[in-house]
Amino acid sequence: MSATSAASSRDYHGHIWPTRFVSYFHVYGRSGGLKFFGGTRASTPRSAILVCALAFFFLAEPVWADPFRVVAIGASNTSGWTVSSEHTYPHVLEQMLRSKGYDVQITNAGRPFDTTAGMLGRLDSAVSDKTNLVILQPGANDRRFFVSPERRAANIAEMKHHLQSRRIPVVVFDPVFPEDYYSFDRIHFTAEAHARIAAELMPEVIKQLERTKAPQKAARLRALGKH
C-alpha cells in the first residue's frame, strides 16, 4: 500500500484512509526473506502499524533466542553433597535469575572428590562451545590429596587461560568460606550456604549476561537505523 495524495490514500482493497507523514517501509515477503525500503512520505494507519511492528521486531528480545548458558565446574560442594539438587547453588542461582526475568540455563558440572587437575582434564567435555559463562569453584580437595598450593594455582590459571582462548568468560569463585557455611562434617556446605553463594554470584552473572547481550542489541539498532 502507498500514499496517493497528501490528504488521503487508497489501499489495494479500494478503501480510502486519511494520511499522516510517518516513516514507512515496503515489505516484500519472498523465499529469500524480507526486503525493507525506507523513506519519509505520507502513509496510512496500516503502514504506521507496520513501522511499529518492525521496530519491535528489531528492538525487542527475541523469544526464540537461546538462553544464556552457564556451566558450574567444581567438586562435591558444587554437585551438592549433603543437600538435594534443588538446594545447590547452581540451581538456586538459576531460579533467582529467572525470577528477575533472565533467560538463563545453568548446568551443574560438579563432581565429588574432584581436584583442580581433574577439573582441568574434563574441562572441554563439560563446557560446550555454546557456553556463555563458566563458574569455577575449585574446592578444597587439592589440600586433602596433598596437592601443593602452587600446583593448585597453576591448574586454576590454566583453566582460565584455556577458557579465554575459547572466548568463554570465567568467574573463579574461591573465597575463604566462613565456618557457618559448613555442615556437621565441616567439609560440605549447608543449604543456607548454597543460597548465600548463589546470592553472591548473582551480580557477577548478570554483569556477564548484560555484557554478552549488549552487542546483540546494538546490532538490532544498527539494522533498524539502516532502514
C-alpha positions in Angstrom: 0.0 0.0 0.0 1.3 3.5 -0.8 0.1 7.1 -0.4 -2.0 8.6 -3.3 -2.1 12.2 -2.1 -1.2 14.5 0.8 -4.8 14.2 2.2 -5.8 10.7 1.6 -4.6 7.3 0.2 -6.3 4.3 -1.2 -5.2 0.7 -0.3 -5.4 -2.3 -2.6 -8.9 -3.0 -1.5 -10.1 0.4 -2.6 -10.5 1.8 0.9 -9.6 5.5 1.4 -7.6 6.4 4.5 -6.5 9.7 5.9 -2.8 10.1 5.6 -0.1 11.1 8.1 3.5 11.8 7.5 5.5 9.0 9.0 8.5 6.8 8.1 7.3 3.9 6.0 8.6 0.6 4.9 7.6 -1.5 1.9 8.0 -5.1 2.9 8.3 -7.9 0.3 8.0 -11.4 1.5 9.9 -13.8 -0.7 11.5 -17.2 -0.3 14.8 -15.4 0.3 13.4 -13.4 3.2 12.2 -9.9 3.8 13.4 -6.7 2.0 12.9 -3.3 3.6 13.0 0.1 1.8 12.5 3.2 3.9 11.8 6.8 3.4 9.6 9.6 4.7 6.3 10.3 3.0 2.6 10.3 3.5 1.4 6.9 4.8 -1.7 5.3 6.3 -2.5 4.0 9.7 -1.8 0.5 8.5 1.7 1.3 7.4 2.3 3.1 10.7 1.3 -0.1 12.5 3.8 -1.9 10.2 6.6 0.5 11.3 5.8 -0.1 14.9 5.8 -3.9 14.4 9.2 -3.7 12.6 10.7 -1.6 15.4 9.5 -4.1 17.9 11.0 -6.9 15.8 14.4 -5.3 15.8 14.5 -4.0 19.4 12.6 -6.5 21.5 14.4 -9.5 22.9 13.5 -12.4 20.5 11.6 -15.1 22.3 13.2 -17.8 20.2 16.8 -16.8 21.2 18.9 -19.3 23.0 19.2 -18.9 26.8 22.3 -17.6 28.4 24.2 -20.8 29.2 26.3 -21.2 32.3 28.3 -24.2 33.4 29.3 -24.5 37.1 32.5 -26.6 37.4 33.6 -27.8 40.8 33.7 -30.7 43.3 31.2 -32.0 45.8 30.3 -28.6 47.1 29.1 -27.7 43.6 27.4 -31.1 42.9 25.6 -30.8 46.2 26.9 -33.3 48.8 24.6 -33.5 51.8 21.9 -31.3 50.1 19.3 -32.1 47.5 19.9 -31.0 43.9 17.4 -28.2 44.1 19.3 -26.6 47.0 22.7 -26.5 45.2 24.0 -23.0 44.4 23.8 -23.6 40.6 20.2 -24.5 40.8 19.3 -21.7 43.3 21.2 -19.2 41.2 19.3 -20.2 38.1 16.0 -19.8 39.9 17.0 -16.4 41.3 18.0 -15.1 37.8 14.8 -16.5 36.2 12.7 -14.8 38.9 14.3 -11.5 37.7 13.3 -12.2 34.1 16.6 -13.5 32.8 16.5 -16.5 30.4 19.3 -18.5 31.9 20.3 -22.2 31.9 22.9 -23.3 34.5 24.4 -26.8 34.2 25.8 -28.3 37.3 29.1 -29.9 36.4 30.3 -30.6 39.9 31.9 -33.9 40.6 32.5 -35.4 44.1 36.2 -35.9 45.1 37.4 -33.9 42.1 40.6 -31.9 42.2 41.7 -28.9 40.1 43.7 -31.4 37.9 40.5 -33.4 37.4 38.6 -30.3 36.5 41.2 -29.2 34.0 41.2 -32.7 32.4 37.4 -32.7 31.9 37.0 -29.0 31.1 36.4 -29.4 27.4 33.9 -32.3 27.8 32.0 -30.3 30.5 31.9 -27.0 28.7 30.4 -26.9 25.2 31.2 -24.2 22.6 27.7 -22.8 23.2 28.5 -22.0 26.8 28.4 -18.2 27.6 29.9 -18.3 31.1 31.8 -20.7 33.4 31.7 -20.5 37.2 34.7 -22.3 38.6 34.7 -23.2 42.3 37.9 -25.2 42.7 37.1 -26.6 46.1 39.4 -27.9 48.8 40.2 -31.5 47.6 43.7 -30.5 46.4 44.7 -29.9 50.0 43.2 -33.2 51.1 45.1 -35.0 48.4 48.4 -33.3 49.2 48.5 -31.1 46.1 50.7 -28.1 46.7 49.2 -24.6 46.7 51.4 -23.7 43.7 50.2 -26.6 41.7 46.6 -25.7 42.5 47.1 -22.1 41.5 48.7 -23.2 38.2 45.8 -25.5 37.4 43.3 -22.7 38.0 45.3 -20.3 35.9 45.5 -22.9 33.1 41.7 -23.4 33.2 41.2 -19.7 32.9 43.6 -19.4 30.0 42.1 -22.3 28.2 38.5 -20.9 28.5 39.7 -17.5 27.5 41.3 -19.0 24.4 37.9 -20.4 23.6 36.3 -16.9 24.2 34.3 -18.2 27.2 34.3 -15.9 30.2 35.0 -17.5 33.6 34.3 -16.4 37.1 36.6 -18.1 39.6 34.8 -18.2 43.0 37.3 -19.2 45.5 37.0 -17.2 48.8 37.8 -18.3 52.3 34.3 -19.5 53.4 33.1 -18.7 56.9 32.8 -21.6 59.4 29.0 -21.3 59.5 28.8 -22.3 55.8 29.7 -25.9 56.6 27.5 -28.8 57.7 28.2 -31.3 60.5 31.1 -32.8 58.6 32.9 -29.5 58.4 33.6 -30.2 54.7 30.4 -29.6 52.8 28.1 -26.6 52.5 24.7 -26.4 54.1 21.6 -25.5 52.1 21.7 -22.0 53.6 25.3 -21.6 52.5 24.4 -22.6 48.9 21.7 -19.9 48.9 24.2 -17.3 50.1 26.7 -18.3 47.5 24.1 -18.0 44.8 23.3 -14.5 46.0 27.0 -13.6 46.0 27.4 -14.9 42.4 24.2 -13.3 41.0 25.6 -9.7 40.4 28.6 -11.1 38.5 26.5 -13.4 36.3 24.1 -10.5 35.5 27.1 -8.3 34.5 28.4 -11.0 32.2 25.0 -11.6 30.8 24.4 -7.9 30.0 27.9 -7.7 28.5 27.0 -10.5 26.2 23.7 -9.1 25.2 24.9 -5.6 24.6 26.4 -6.3 21.1 23.2 -8.1 20.1 21.1 -5.1 21.0 23.5 -2.8 19.2 23.3 -4.9 16.1 19.5 -4.7 16.1 19.6 -0.9 16.5 22.1 -0.6 13.6 19.8 -2.9 11.4 16.8 -0.7 12.2 18.8 2.5 11.5 19.8 1.4 8.0 16.1 1.2 7.0 
